[in-house]
Amino acid sequence: MGSQTRTFITERKTRLDGSVTEFTCEPLLVEPARRASLLYVADREWAMAGTDLRVAPGTVTVGHFWVDRPYNVYHWLVDGRTLAYYCNVAADTRIATDLVAYTDLVIDVLLRPSGAAEVLDEDELPDDLAPAHRLAIARALEALITNPRLLIREIEDATAEALRLR
């Protein structure tokens, strides 16, 4: 009888206040120092603050991370269908075989399957935010809301590729 060894990778989000949240994920595609796609399955329901969106237990998240982009994207799937794309504006993304880490720059963008974009949490930005972080936020917002349908197509393709590798 054969046995399978399941591997895991840690996703580490560091907030501007220094607090850290970690998630244990399944690595789908990891190219150290370049990009990664990770799988996480929600274990409880939660509501997306500021929106009408609810994420149910069992919702599959395929997270996409890049070291050369000022954001990451979570593709939320329910029964194989897209619920939404949640984009974190981020800085200092690091990708290794055992860890994906980034600094969360507060601002998030919720992309609906229709292409509608909602910018979230702008009111939570600290007044003393570093100029480099303000520039990263501006670059991320330009990329995320200028042509959301293009990004959605890219994420759909990247998710399909990552899940095929599973």
C-alpha positions as CSV (number, residue, x, y, z in Angstrom):
1,M,0.0,0.0,0.0
2,G,1.4,3.4,-1.0
3,S,1.4,6.5,1.1
4,Q,1.2,10.2,0.1
5,T,3.1,12.8,1.9
6,R,1.1,16.1,2.0
7,T,3.2,19.2,1.9
8,F,2.3,22.6,3.4
9,I,3.5,26.1,3.0
10,T,3.0,29.1,5.4
11,E,1.5,32.3,4.1
12,R,2.5,35.2,6.4
13,K,0.8,38.5,6.3
14,T,2.5,41.3,8.3
15,R,0.4,44.4,8.9
16,L,1.7,48.0,9.1
17,D,1.3,47.8,12.9
18,G,3.6,44.8,13.1
19,S,0.9,42.2,13.8
20,V,1.3,39.0,11.9
21,T,-1.3,36.4,10.7
22,E,-0.2,33.1,9.3
23,F,-2.1,30.5,7.3
24,T,-1.1,26.9,6.6
25,C,-1.7,26.3,2.9
26,E,-1.2,23.7,0.2
27,P,1.4,24.7,-2.3
28,L,0.1,24.4,-5.8
29,L,2.9,26.2,-7.8
30,V,5.9,27.7,-6.1
31,E,8.7,29.4,-8.0
32,P,11.0,30.8,-5.3
33,A,11.8,34.5,-5.6
34,R,9.3,34.8,-8.5
35,R,5.6,33.6,-8.0
36,A,3.4,31.2,-6.1
37,S,-0.1,29.8,-6.1
38,L,-1.4,28.4,-2.8
39,L,-4.6,26.6,-1.8
40,Y,-6.6,27.3,1.4
41,V,-10.1,26.1,2.3
42,A,-12.2,28.2,4.6
43,D,-13.0,26.5,7.8
44,R,-15.7,29.0,9.0
45,E,-18.0,31.6,7.6
46,W,-17.1,35.2,7.6
47,A,-18.5,38.4,6.1
48,M,-16.4,40.8,4.0
49,A,-16.6,44.1,5.9
50,G,-18.0,46.9,3.8
51,T,-19.6,44.6,1.2
52,D,-22.5,42.2,0.9
53,L,-20.1,39.3,0.4
54,R,-20.1,36.3,2.7
55,V,-17.5,33.5,2.5
56,A,-18.9,30.2,3.5
57,P,-17.1,27.3,5.1
58,G,-15.6,25.1,2.3
59,T,-14.9,28.1,0.0
60,V,-11.7,27.3,-1.9
61,T,-9.1,30.1,-2.1
62,V,-6.4,29.9,-4.6
63,G,-4.0,32.7,-3.7
64,H,-1.7,34.2,-6.3
65,F,1.5,36.0,-5.2
66,W,4.3,37.7,-7.2
67,V,7.5,39.3,-6.0
68,D,7.3,42.0,-8.8
69,R,3.7,43.2,-8.3
70,P,2.3,45.5,-5.6
71,Y,-0.6,43.2,-4.9
72,N,-1.7,39.6,-4.5
73,V,-5.0,38.0,-5.5
74,Y,-7.2,35.5,-3.8
75,H,-9.5,33.7,-6.2
76,W,-12.5,32.5,-4.2
77,L,-14.4,29.5,-5.6
78,V,-17.6,27.8,-4.4
79,D,-18.3,24.5,-6.1
80,G,-15.8,25.4,-8.8
81,R,-17.5,28.7,-9.6
82,T,-15.9,32.1,-8.9
83,L,-17.4,34.0,-6.0
84,A,-15.0,36.9,-6.2
85,Y,-11.3,38.0,-6.5
86,Y,-9.9,39.7,-3.4
87,C,-6.8,41.7,-4.0
88,N,-4.5,42.8,-1.2
89,V,-2.2,45.8,-1.9
90,A,1.1,44.5,-0.7
91,A,4.8,45.2,-0.5
92,D,8.0,43.3,0.1
93,T,6.6,39.9,-1.1
94,R,9.0,37.1,-0.5
95,I,8.5,33.6,-1.9
96,A,10.4,30.5,-0.8
97,T,9.6,26.8,-0.8
98,D,8.3,26.9,2.7
99,L,7.0,30.5,3.1
100,V,5.2,33.2,1.2
101,A,5.4,36.5,3.2
102,Y,4.3,40.0,2.4
103,T,3.5,43.4,4.1
104,D,-0.2,44.2,3.9
105,L,-0.6,47.9,2.9
106,V,-4.2,48.1,4.2
107,I,-6.0,48.8,0.9
108,D,-7.9,45.9,-0.7
109,V,-9.8,45.7,-4.0
110,L,-12.8,43.3,-4.4
111,L,-13.3,42.3,-8.0
112,R,-16.7,40.8,-8.9
113,P,-16.9,38.2,-11.7
114,S,-18.7,40.9,-13.7
115,G,-15.6,43.1,-13.6
116,A,-17.0,45.5,-11.1
117,A,-14.2,46.8,-8.7
118,E,-14.7,48.0,-5.1
119,V,-11.8,49.7,-3.3
120,L,-11.9,48.9,0.4
121,D,-10.4,50.2,3.6
122,E,-9.1,53.5,2.3
123,D,-10.3,55.2,5.5
124,E,-7.9,52.9,7.5
125,L,-4.7,54.2,6.0
126,P,-2.4,55.8,8.6
127,D,-1.7,59.5,8.1
128,D,2.1,58.8,8.5
129,L,2.2,56.2,5.8
130,A,5.7,56.1,4.2
131,P,5.9,57.7,0.7
132,A,7.2,54.4,-0.7
133,H,4.0,52.7,0.5
134,R,1.8,55.4,-0.9
135,L,3.5,54.9,-4.3
136,A,3.0,51.1,-4.1
137,I,-0.7,51.7,-3.3
138,A,-1.1,54.0,-6.3
139,R,0.7,51.5,-8.6
140,A,-1.5,48.7,-7.3
141,L,-4.8,50.5,-7.7
142,E,-3.8,51.6,-11.2
143,A,-3.1,47.9,-12.2
144,L,-6.2,46.5,-10.4
145,I,-8.9,48.9,-11.5
146,T,-7.7,50.2,-14.9
147,N,-8.6,46.9,-16.6
148,P,-10.1,44.4,-14.2
149,R,-11.4,42.1,-16.9
150,L,-7.8,41.5,-18.1
151,L,-6.6,40.7,-14.6
152,I,-9.7,38.4,-14.1
153,R,-8.8,36.4,-17.3
154,E,-5.2,36.1,-16.1
155,I,-6.3,34.9,-12.6
156,E,-8.8,32.4,-14.1
157,D,-6.0,30.9,-16.3
158,A,-3.5,30.9,-13.4
159,T,-6.0,29.2,-11.1
160,A,-6.8,26.5,-13.7
161,E,-3.1,25.9,-14.3
162,A,-2.4,25.6,-10.5
163,L,-5.3,23.3,-9.9
164,R,-4.2,21.0,-12.8
165,L,-0.8,20.6,-11.0
166,R,-2.5,19.5,-7.8
